[in-house]
Amino acid sequence: MVQLYNLHPFGSQQVVPCKLEPERFCGGGRDALFVAAGCKVEAFAVAGQELCQPRCAFSTLGRVLRLAYSEAGDYLVAIEEKNKATFLRAYVNWRNKRTENSRVCIRMIGHNVEGPFSKAFRDQMYIIEMPLSEAPLCISCCPVKGDLLVGCTNKLVLFSLKYQIINEEFSLLDFERSLIIHIGNITPVEISFCVGYVAVMSDLEVLILKLESGPKNGERVHHHPHKTNNQMRRTEEGISNEISQLESDDFVICQKPLELLGEKSEQSGLSVTLESTGLADEKRKYSHFQHLLYRRFAPDISSYVLSDDIKLHSLQLLPIYQSGSLTSDGKNWSQEKELLSLFCFFSLPHVGYLYMVVKSVELMSVYQYPEKSQQAVLTPQFLHVITSNNLQCFTVRCSAAAAREEDPYMDTTLKACPPVSMDVCALRIQLFIGLKAICHFKNHIILLTKADPEAIPERRQSPKRLLSRKDTSVKIKIPPVAEAGWNLYIVNTISPVQLYKEMIDYSNTYKTVKTQSCIHLLSEAHLLVRAALMDASQLEPGEKAELLEAFKESCGHLGDCYSRLDSQHSHLTLPYYKMSGLSMAEVLARMDWTVEDGLQKYERGLIFYINHSLYENLDEELSEMKLVCGFILEPRLLIQQRKGQIVPTELALHLKETQPGLLVASVLGLQKNSKIGTEEADFFFKVLCAKDEDTIPQLLVDFWEAQLVACLPDVVLQELFFKLTSQYIWRLSKRQPPDTTPLRTSEDLINACSHYGLIYPWVHVLISSDSLADKNYTEDLSKLQSLICGPSFDIASIIPFLEPLSEDTIAGLSVHVLCRTRLKEYEQCIDILLERCPEAVIPYANHELKEENRTLWWKKLLPELCQRIKCGGEKYQLYLSSLKETLSIVAVELELKDFMNVLPEDGTAAFFLPYLLYCSQKKSLT
């Protein structure tokens, strides 16, 4: 049974405003949906999350039996039935169909249009009629070149898309009947065509061919009309007559199941010949073919009648195009459609099959459905399957296979990708009552539902004919009269990034258990992002950047999982971490250092990663370190004991100069693993940086900051806060820059550590009035401010140590006001800001004077501003501006009577009148 995750790949949905019950429907490129009902086709505009709106409508010759759209050429093609005759017609320039009654031009395929008539074809919709000697049964358009393949009994007809050049400014879309593929003893129910690859499906058989151009094996190819195959035809007819004589009312002939791949599929018993029908003087597009796959299924012989349980459905060829490398900088995106890989899907009611068919033919995945399926559609990201009452979403391995086709470095120490053989899963089974049909385009799923209890079979045939391959026709279901109870839905799939994030959150439930479940779901998330990146034409520039970040993040998560494994796959730690873009220091900081039974259990994945990373990063003179498996496994690589004293090694000195971040992370790992104590670590960095006991090197400050980020369980937070704040304050008071560049900025620490809080907005206003030339000085100030704004900091403990930091400077003032604010001394802070930095008063009040402190707006701030305005001075305009904003706030908060009571008695009435009017009218406004 396929594993089911209860995720949410489906988003919003809406109803398509169709007038009649849909008989056929299909997507139209990126922005349209076509719905056929009766003798009419309606086109609807579909754009993002906006409501689906009618776009145009046009009449057909008869009832539409099949409908397909080609993005190449932007045309719609239909098989239509009228008076028991079938017709094949292509609708071109449909976007110019303004009204249902506007004029339409009709012409035959290949008909040359003279210059005077070209304007009519340019400005309005026109229809191309394509006559056939036999009734068309099914159709398929090539998604790359727009060629049209038509299925008839025992043959396929290929119409090549071409353009008639009318003049320099205008060319007319047209078709040329270029090839007939004769396939003996098969009646196609569905076909699919993509860049020369042909897939044909009957009730119980699937055949895949590859059409090729040029001489086969260097031989000269002659044109052989179909009439030269009379001998083969007579042989096939003899076999058919033999089977007919054997069949009687008492028994039928059932052929056994069969799967033939590659050249072996020539043994299928199906005769295939090509007949070129293009112009003799033109180069033949396809001259020979290869057999790729033949698959035959057996009916259920326990029942005399061929039941729907063994009929095939939903044949589809899915191309994936070359997209360029998945680089971390987002460059090298290829915009041209170059076929990279091709996949073929078809399904029985209870089992679906997905094959890769380009360089090699291989069965990739088998889908076991929990209940009987009716139809399915394959996308690069998902397989969507409908049953009578459920919409099911399964994962696919197309992007995993395509990635290996695209990148020669895949499955090496440089790059990795989840295996194609990984089990598929169901992301969701969504309830939908009365599902009848499904199609997919862009990020939309179109569903037809009807609440009738009984379904009419799609193809009705006699029992004996169903069990034979010599059928000569397919009977299409004639739908009943349209009745209430049906709906056509557009279901939007959520963005790949949104679903990826949900899958990552879901995977966290497996983190505490060492099973493959976490890796499986993370691999699914990784493949989802890969598939979206490969389909770059569907993405906006912002989405590409988001997906690249998600791609790197997913690689990091997979690296974390494999680093904890001690299995044959643990080597995957290295390529996934490389693709994540994480430095070795960042990787070591992510490690789970949980101690089990007093000992840390290291796994082979982490050792493999550290070992190879050291090989790549060390210089030649340190080659005696080849056997190093990691600093954490062997602390003596960094630390030695001499006469009871800690002495840094040569490697530690080298890393201090070349990779200080790696060194800090390594010592942090040693501390997490109880290989070095807190005081020993501090002493190690002082000796390493050649500092005396009283001097604090920046590398030690970096280490303290890393301890805060890592949240070590044996570190006392307040002691660490004291070390950091003391150093920040000392350097600020002395204007002393750090001796080396800090490893982390204040922004880095705020993003990575909850102990560093977001700096209050009014603080930025306050310090912006002072020009701090030294960037490092600004960083120390921001880090100190951030710690004070954090949730864990004990403010009272820092007050005695603020004395060196004078309030005469803006930097010192900001720290003192922050501390007083955290101690809830709001009135004193307002006085200080009004005196020193009036422009920061309103931002301060907006942020701090809330809830129970809101009364200070009119009890403290308003009277203070009024008093200072009376006194005038150089800050008069600043006070006046602040007073106006204060009055606006107070007028909203207080009732009119209370508002008048807080106004100064000697104020100018005209100044306060607008605020009084607003206060009196606010009830009526709301």
N, C-alpha and C positions, 0 to 999 in steps of 0.2 A: 504493500500500500504506500502511496506517495505521502511524504510528510506534509502536514498542513500547518502553516503559520497564519495567525489571525492578523494580517497586516491590512493596509488600506490603500491599494493601488488605484482605486476609483474615487473620483472627486464628485463634482456637481453634475447634475443631469437636467435635461430639458426635453420638452416634447416638440417634435417637428410638426408644424401646423399644416399637415396634409389634408386635402379635401376628401380624398377617397382612400380606401384601404390599399396600402402599397402592395404591389405584386413583385416588383424588383426594385432594388436600390443599390447605389454604389457611391463611393467618394469621388470628388472631382478636384484633384490636385490638392492645394493647400487651403482652399477657401470655399469649396462648394460641395453640395450633396445633391445627387440626382435621385428622384423617386418616380417610378413608373407605375401608373394605375390606369386601367381602362385603355384608352387610346391616347394617352397624354403622358408627357414627362414634365415634372416640375423640378426646377433648380432652386436650391435654397443657399443663401449666403451663410457661411459658418466661419466666424472669426473669434478665436480665443474664447473668453468667458461670456461674450455678448450673446444676446438672444438670437436664435436662428430665425432669419427673415426670408420670405419669398423673394426670389431674384428674377426669375422669368419662367415661362411655361411654353411648351410647343407640342403640337399634335403629332402623333405617329400614324403610320399607315394602318397599323392594327395593334392587337394586344402584344405587349412586350414579353417575350419569353426569356431572353437573356439580355444583360446590360453590362457594359464595361466602359471604363474611361482610360484614356492614355494621356499622361502628362506631357510626353513628347508629342507635339502636334496639337495638344489641347483639344482633343476631339472626343466625342461620345459615340459608341457603336452599339447597335441593338439588333437582335434577332426578333422580328415581328411576325405575327400570324394574322392573316385575313382570309376568310373563306377557305379555311383548311390548307392554305398555301403559306409558306414561310419566306421571308425576305430579309436580306442583310443590308443595313443602311448605316452610314456614318454621318454624324451631325457636327458640322464644322462652323466656327465663328459663332458659337452659341452665346458667347458673352455679348454679342451685338443684338441679341433678340430683346428688343425693348418691351414690346407688348405681345400678348398671345396672338393677336391678329395681324402683326406686322408681316411684311412680305418675306417669303422664303424661296430661294433658288434651289432647283433640283437638277442634277446632272448625273450622267453615267460615269462609271470609273473609266479613266483614261481619255475622256472626251476633252479635246483641246478647246480652250476658251479664247475667243478672239478678243482683240484689244477693246473694242467698243463695249463689250459686255463685262469687262473685268471689274469696273467700278461697283456693279451690283454684288459681285462676290466679295468685294473688299469690305463693304459697309453693312452687310446683312448676313444672317445665317444662311448656310446652304447645306444641302443634303447630297451625299454621294451614294448612289445605288450600286451595289455590287452583286450582279446576278451569278447564280451558281447552278450547276447541272443537277445537284442533289441538295436536299434540304439541309440547311445548317443546323447543327445541334448545340454547339457550344463555341465560345470565343475566348480569346486571350490576347492582350496587347503587351508588347515588349516594353518594360518600364524604362529602358535606356534609349532605344531607337524609334519606338512608336510603331514598329511593324505589327500587322494584325494576322493572327493565326485563327483559322476557322476549322472546327471539327465537323466532319460529315461521316456517314457510315463507311467504314473501311478506308478512310483517307482524311488527310489534313491539307488545307489549302492556305498557302502563305501569301499575304498581300503586303508588299514592301511599301513603306511610306516614302513618298517623294514629293517634290515641289515643281510645279510648272512655272517657269520664269516668264511672267507677262511683260514686265519692263524692269528698268533699273530700280524702281521703287516698290514693286509689288510682285510677289510670287504666290502661287495658288497651291494649297495642299491637295495632294492626290495620292492614289494608290496604284500599284502595278501588281497584277497577279503573276508572281515570279516563280512559284514552286508548288508542286503537289507531292505530298508524302503519302504513298500508298501503304497502308498497313492492313494486311489480310486478316479477316475474321475477328475484327474488333469494332465495337460500336462505342465511340467515346462519349462518356457521360460528362467529364470535365477535362479541360486541357489547360496547360500553363506554358508560357513562352517567354524566354529571356535571353537575349544576345546569342541566339543560335541553339540554346538548350530547349528541348521540347519534352514535356511531360504529358502523357496520355493516361487517362484512367477510365476503366469500365467498371461494372459493378463489382468485379472481383480481381481485376488486374491493374497493374501500374507498369508503364514502360517509359523509360527516360532515354532520349537520344541526344547526341550533340552533332549539329550540322556544321560542316567544315567547308572551307573554300580552298581552291588550289588543288594541284594534283596530289593524289593519295600515294604515299611512299615513293614519290618521284616519278610515278607513271603518268602517261598521257591519259586524260579523261575525255571520253567521247560522249556525245549527247545521245542517250537511248530513250526514245519515246516509250510510253507505257505499253504500247501494243506489242513490243518485243518480248514482253514477259508473259506471253500466252501460255507457254509451257508450264511456268510456275503456277499460273492461275488455274490451269486444268488440274494440276496436282492437288491444289488446295480444295478445288471443288470436289475432286474425288474423295478426299478425306472427309469433307463435310457430308457428302452423300452416304459415306460409310457409317458415320456417326448417326445420321438420320435413320438409316436402316436398323441400327442397333437399338435406337430409342423406341420405346413402345409405351403403351399405357401402363405397363407393369413395372418398368424400371427406367432409370435415367443414368447417364454417364457423368460421374463427378471426377474431376482431375485433382490430384493431390496438391497440397501447398508447395510452393517453390520460391526460392530466392536465388537469383543469379546476379553477380556483380561483375562490372567491367566487361571484358571480352566474352566471358562465359554467358552473358545475357543474350548472345547471338543464338544460343541453344534453346531459346524460349519457344520456338515453333511458330512465332509470328514472322511473316515475310514482310520486309520493309524495302521499298524501292523509291527512288527519287525521280520525278519527272519535271524537268525545267520547262516553264511556260513563259519565261521572259523573252524580250526581243533577242533575236539570234545574234545581232551585231554588238550586243552589250555583254560585258563580262559577267559570267554567272556568279551569283553571290554565294550559293552553296552547291557544291558538286558531289560531296560524299558525306558520310556520317559515321559516328561511332556509337556502338551500343554501350550504355552506362549501367542500366539497372533494369531488371525485370523481376516483378514480385507478383505471385499469384496466391490467392487465399482460397480455402476450401469452404463450401457451404456446410451448414449444419445438416447432416444427412439424417438426423433423428426426426426431422420434419420434412414432409413431402414438398411443402411450399418453401421457396427461398424467402426467409424472413428478413426484416430490416436489420436484424442483429449482425448480419455478415455483409452488408452492403458498404462499400467504401464511400467516403465523402471528403470534401474540403481539400482537394488537391491544390498545392500552391508551391511555386518556385519563389524563394526569397533571396534577392541579391544583397550583398554587402559590398560597399565600394571602398576603394583606397582612400584613406583619410589623412595620411601623414603621420609622423611620429607623435606619440603622446608625450611631448616635452613639457617640463615643468614651467617654462616661460611662456607657453601658449603659442609658440611660433611653429612654422612648418606645416600649416594647415593647407591641405590640397583642396581646391575648389572644383576640380574636374572629376566627372564621374568615370572612374576606371574600375571595372569589376575586380574585386579582390577575392570573393568567395561566394558560393552559391549553395543554397540548401533547398531540399525538397521535403514537403510535409504532406502526408495523407493519413486518413484515419478510418478505422472501423468504429462502430458505435461505442465500443468499450475500451479500445486501445488506439493510441496514436503513434505514428512512426515519423522520426525526423532523420533525414540522411544528409550527409555532406557529399556534393557531387562534382567538385571542380577538379582538383589535381588527383584525388583518389575518391572512390565511392565507398562510403562507410556509414553504417548505421550508428548515429550518435546517441539518440535517446529514444526510449520507449515510454509512452505516457499511459498509465493505467488509470482510467477515470473511475470515480466512485459510483457513478450511475451512467445510464445510457446517454450518449452525446447525440446532438442533432447536427451541429455545424461547428467549425473552428476556424480561427484566423491566426496566422503566425506573423509576429513582428520581430525586429531585432532584439527587443527586450523580453517579450512575453509570448506565450501561447494562450489565447483566449478561447474558451470552449463554452458552448451553451448546451444545457440539457433542457428538459421541459420547464423546469422551475428554478434553474441556477445559472449564474454567470461565473465561470471558474477561470482563475488566472494562474498559469503555471510559468515557471522560469524556463529559460532555454539556454543552450550552450553555444549559440551562434557566434557571439563575440569572443568566446574562448578559442574556438576553431579559427576564426578570422585573424585573431591576434597572432597566432602561430604562422599563418600564411603571410602576414604583413611584415613581421619583425624577425630577422634571422637570429637575433640575440635572445629570443625567448627561450625559456627553460635552460638558462645558463646562470652563472653567478652574478650576471648583470641585471637580468630581468626574469620575471616569473609571471605566471597566470594560472588561475585554478584550472584543473584538468577538464578536458571535454567529457571524460567518463564519469565525472562527479554526478551523483544522484540528483535528479530534478526534484522540485518541490512545488507545492501549491501555496501561493501567497494569500489567496482568499477565495472563498466560495460565497458569492453574493446572491441573496434570494431575489428572483425575478419571476413572477408568475406568468405562465403561458408564453415562454420564449419560442419564437419560430425561425428567426433568421438573424444573422450578424454580419457586419462588415467593419473594416477599420481603415482610417486614413488620418495621417498626422498624429495628433494626440487624442483622437476621438474614436469612440466605439459606438456604432449605430446598431440598435436593437429593435427588432419588430416583435411585439407581444400581442397575443390574442387569447382571450380567456375562454375559448371553446374547449370542451373536454376531449374531443377526439381530433386527431390529426389525419389528414388525407395523405396517403403515401405519395411520395414524389414521383416514383416511376412504377407503373402498373404493367405487369407482364405475366404471361401464363407460366405455370410452374416449370414446365420443361424448357421453355425458352429462356427462363431466368438461369437455368443451370447449364446453358450452352453458350458458347462464345460466338455463335454465328448470327447474332441478332442483326437485323437490318434497320432498325429504327428505335428511337427513344420517345416515349410518350410523356409529354410534360403535363403536370397537374393543371387542371382547369379550376381555378379557385371559385368558390361559391360567391354568391352575391354579397357585396360588402355589407357588413352588419356591425352593430355597436360592439364595444368590448376590445378593440384593437388600439394600439398606440405605437408610434415610432419614436424611440428615445435617442438622444445624443448624450452619451456618458463620457465625460472628460476624464482622462487619466491624469493623475497628479504629476507634478514635475519630477524628473528623476532625482534631483537633489533632495526634494522633500521626502520621497519614499526611501531614499538612501539613509537619511537621518533617522527615520522611523526604524529601519532595519538595524542600524547601529545601536539605537536605544534598546531594541528587542534583544540584541545579542548580549547585552549586559547581564541578562538573567542567567546566562550560562557561565559567567566569568568565575564563579566560585567553584565550579565543577570542571575537572580536567577531562573533558570529553571532546569528541569531534564536532559536537553540535554548534559550538561557538564558531569554529573555523568554517563550518558549512554555511552558516548564515552570513558571516563576514565575506565569504567568497561570493555568495549570491549578490551581496551589496556591491562588491568590487566589479563583478561582471555587469551589473546594471549600469554602473557609471561608464565602464568601457564601451558598452553598446551605445550609450547616448553620445559619447565622444566620437565614435565611428560614424554616427549619423549627423555630422556637423552641420549639414545643410539645413537641418530643422531647428538650429539653435540661434538664439540672439547672442551678441558679443558678451553681454553680462552673464548669460547662462554658461558659456564656454569657460569663463574664469571660475565660476562657482564649481563647475564639474571638475576642472583641473585640481582645484583645492580638495574636493571630495575624493578624487582619485588618489592624491598623495596621502590624504588622511587614511583612506582604506588600506593602502599599502602599509602604513604604520601600524594599524590595528592587526593586520595579518602577521606582520613581523613580530608583534608582541606575542601573539598566540604561538607561533612556531618557535619562538625563543624559549618557551616553557615546555616544549616537547622533547622527549628523548626517543625519537623514532626515526624511521628511514626518511621522513620528510622534514626533519629538523633543519636540514641545510637550506631550506627555503627562507629561513630568517634573513640571510644575507641579501638576496636580490630584492625582497620586499622592503627591507629597510633602505636599500639604495634608492629604490623608486620613490620612497616617501619623501626624500630630500632632507631627512633628519640627520643632524650631525651625530657623531658618536656620543658626545656629551648629552645631547637631548635624548638619545636612546637609553643611556644608562640611567638618566633621571626618571625614565618611564617605568623602570623595572619594579616588579613586585618583590620586595625583599622580605617577605614573611618567613620567619624562622620556624622550622618544624623540628620538634624534639631536640631543641637546643642547637641544631645544625642547619645551615642553609643548604637546601637541595638545589644545586645548579644543574641545568639540563644542557644537553648537547647543542641545541640550537643557539643559545647565547654564546657558548664557548666558540662555536664555529664562526659566528659573526665577529666577535672580538678578535679572534686569531687572524682572520683574513683582513680585517680593518687595520690592524697593526702592521701587517705586511705592506699595505698600500700607503700608509701614512708616515712610516719611519724612514729616516735617511739611511744611506748606505753604511755610515759609520756605526749605526746601531744594529747591524745585522746579527750580532751575537744574540738578539732577542727573538730569533725565529721560532723558538719552541714556546713562546709565551701564549697562554690561552686566555689571559685576561688579568687585569689588575685586581679584580675582586677575588679571583681564584688564588692569586699569588701576590699578597700585599708587598712582599720584599722587592717587587719590581719598582715600587715607588719609595718604600720606607725601609731603612736599615737601622739596627740598634748597635751603637758603639759605646761601650762603657756606660750602659744604662741610659744613653741619650739618643733621641730620635735624630737621624741624619737622612736628608733626602738623597735619593740615588741620582746618577747621571741622567737616567731617563726622565726623572721628575724635573730636573733642571732644563732638559731639552723641551719637555712639554710646556713648561712655564713660559718659554720664549715663543714656541711655535703654536701650541694648542692649549692655552690656559683654561679654556672652557672644559676641555676633556679632562684636564688635571683636577679641576674643582669637582666635576661630576664623579670622578674616580674616587677621590677622598670621601665624598659624600656617600658613595656606595660602600666604602669600607666602614664608615661610621654606622650606616644602616645595618650592616652585617656584624656589628660589634667587633670588627677587626682593629678599630682604633677608637680611643675615647675622645670626648669633647675637648678636654684640655690638651690632650696630645695633638689633636688636629690643629688647634690654634697655634700651638708651639711649632708644629711642622711648617706652617705657612710663614711664620716669622723667621725661622731658620732658612727656609727656602728663599725668602726675599732679602736675606741678610739684614734684618732689622733687629734692633734691641728690644728688650722686654716691654718698654713703654711706647714704642712706635707701632702703629697699626698699618700694615701694608694694604693696598687696595684689594689684592688677591684674597686676603683674609676677610675683608668686607664682602667680597663676592661670595665667599664660602658661607658667611653668615646669612646672606640673602638667599642663597640656595637652600640652606637649612629651613628657612621659613617657607619657601616654596614647597619643599618636600614634606613638610609637616612630620618630622621625625618624632616618634613616640617618646623617646627618652630625653628629649631636649625641653627644658623649661622655657616656656614662651616668654615670660616676663624678663628672664635673664637675657634672652636673645634680643628682645626689644631694647633693653637697657644698653647692650653692646652697640647696637646699630644707631640708636638715637644719640648716644654719647659721641659717637664718631661723626655723625652728620652735624651735630651742633658744634663740635670742636672745629671741624673744617670750615663751617660757615662763619664762625666767629673770627677765625684766623685768616679767612680768605685763602685757605690752603687747598690747592687742587690735589686730586689723587695722583699717586706716583705712576699708575698705569691706567689705561682706559678701562672703565667699568665694563663688565661683561653684559650687564643688563641695564636698560634704561628704566626710568620710573614707569613708563607706559608698559614695558615688558612685565614688570613686577605686578602692576595693577591687573593685567590680563591673566597672569599665571598664578597669582596668590591671593587668597581671600583676605589675608591679614593686611594687605595694602588696599585701602579703600579708594573709591573715586574722589578726587579732590573737589570740594564744594565749588560751585560756579562762581560765587562771589570772591573766592580767593584769587581766581584768575584776573578778575577786574582789579583787585587790590594790587597785585604784583605787576600788572601791566603798566602801572604808572612809574615803574622803576626800570631802567635799562641795565640789565645784567650782561656784561660783555662776556664773561666766562661761562661757557656752556656747562662745564663740570660743576661749577658753583650752582647753576640753575638745577642741574640734576639732583644734587644733594638736597637742595631745598624742596624739590618736588617729592623726593622719596620721604623726607621727614614729614611734610604735609600729608602725604598719602597714608603714612602709618598712623598719624593722629586722627585722620578721617576713618580709619579702619575700625572694625567692630571689636577687635580683641585687645586694643591698647588701653592700659591703665593710665588715664590722664594725670591723676593725682601724683603718680610716681615720677612724672617728668618735670613738674613745676620747679622743684629745687635746683634742677640742672639747666634751667633756661636763663639764668643770670648772665652768662657770658654772651648771650645773644641779645644785643641791645634792641630796644623798641625804636631807636632813632632811625634804624634802617627799615625799609619796606619789608625786607625779608624777615627780619626779627619781629616786626609788627604783625605780619601775617601769622607767624607761629604763635605769638602770645594771644592774638585774638581768637585763633582756632582753639587753643586750649581753654580760654575763658568760655567760648561758645559751648564746648563739650561739657563744661562744668555748669552750663545753663545761666551764665552771668550775662544775659542778653542786654540789659539796660546799660551796663558798663561798656559793652562792645559797641552799642549804638553811639554812645558819647564819644568813644575813641574814633570811630569811623567818621562821624560828623566833623570832628576836628581835623583828622589827618587825611581822610580820603572820602569826601562826600559822594563821589560818583559810585562808590561801592555800597552805599547805604541801602538803596532800593533793592539791588540784587541780594544783599544780605537779608533784608526783611522778607523778601519773597521766598527765600529758602528756609529761614529759621523761624519766622513768626507765624506758626501754624497751630491749629487746634487750640490747646489751652493757652498758648502764647499769642494768639491772634489779637487779643485786646491791646497788646503793646503798640499796635499800629496807631490807635487813637489816644491811648493813655500816655505813651512815651514819645513815639516818633513825631506825631502831628504837633503837639505843643512845642517840642524842641525845635522843629523846623520853623514854626511861626516866630519863635523867640529870636532865632538867628537871622531870620529875614529882616526883622525890625532893626537889628544892629547893623545891617548892611555889610559892607566889606567886599574884598575881591572874590569871595566865594558866593556872592549873592545869587548869581545866575544858576549855579549848581544847586543851591538850597531851594530856589524857586521851582526849578524843574522837578526836584525830588518831592516838593510839596504838592505839585499838581498830580503826580503819580500816586502819592499817598491819599489825597482826597478822592481819587478815582476808586481806590480800593475800599476806603471807608464808606463811601457813598453806596457801594454794593452791599457791604456787610451790615450796616446799621439801618434802623427805621428812621423816618424823617425827624421824629421828635428827638431821638437819641443823637442823631447826626447834628442837629442844631445845638444841642447841649455841649458837644465837644468843640465847636467852632469858637475861635477867640471873639470876645465881646467887642474888641476895638478893630475888628477886621473890616476890609472894604466889601460892602455888600455885592457890588458888581462882580468882584473876583470870585466869590463863592456861589453866586447865583446859578451858573450852569450845573454845578454839582448838586445843589439843592433841588433843581428841577428834575434832574435824573433820578435822584433818590425818591422824589414824590411820585414819579411816573413809572418806576420799575415794576410795580405790581401789575399795572395795565399792560406793560410790555411783555411780561411773562404769561 
